[in-house]
Amino acid sequence: MDYIITQQQKRVVAGFHMVGPWEETVKQGFEQLAMWVNGQKVPAREWLAVYYDNPDETPAEKLRCDTVVNVGPGYAIPANSEGVILTEVAGGVYAKASARVIDHDFSTPWYQFFNSVLEDKDHELEAKPCFELYLNDGNKDGHWDIEMYVPVKRRAV
């Protein structure tokens, strides 16, 4: 899979922290997020899913993710926002790839992306969360166009 190395700025995000199998929690988290964003008229700049664990090493029931929107610096969570967190996605150097997700199969492009990054001669994975950025509403379009971001650092010589 083709990818580029890019510098990303820190993102201030708000949304929901979820624990459990990603096939269930990400969908549930985005349903909650959409209700909150629409109900509170949140100025959502970007929609993201942030992944904290390696699904090959962490049991499905313990997988952690955040379903969030980029709200920008200085944002304050409004009243009646039960369960909403305000946090950050770290800036830094990331490998970035684009994919079209069909039939809710998010794992295939992620595995392809990770396999490509693991073969990189100049960069290696950094132990920070990965994230995906949604470029469209897959519930309306029948597919999701996403950008995937994996934190990397220069390989030691």
Steps between C-alpha positions, in 0.01 A plus 500: 500500500631845410552751781686819578681623810340819627520739793166537679397774741342420835122473480266595785211253488178426686291185501474159661752251637394144423627160618421168332506339155558775247243350259238595761642792698606720208152484345335560839741784577428677173124464551537666842735760352260592219214547748718718722644707211154560351328559834762742631581656161869417550735666247643171373797570273595135445366159608760256633541161663808468722634151572712427807570127478634232268212261422753219446619537862203635696185292565200640306308582819787728614561690175485876555400771254365853495233613256550874484471822304768765463368802691811718503685668786305673774187288459293445814264204526144633530259409780295181450792320337511193722789266423673739260877532534726782386847378405774534240640301212876549516677684225815358349626289214250255351480264208178586312303289253159532338245225449141437399321271746222281358268263691621637836839328449728750673754237609626402153637844403647542848686168479623587149617839625679359806672234289628771264624722784674207670709457183610866500881523495516851651217504756364274772179500702482725801304391807220758475136470393404465133199676355277515197341809354164466325463690174132417443193351670510133409149446635371726220751409226523123552879518546747693713793696362756521778851618570695274737778636719767292675762674718857434386852606584832482317672165531813502712813461290 
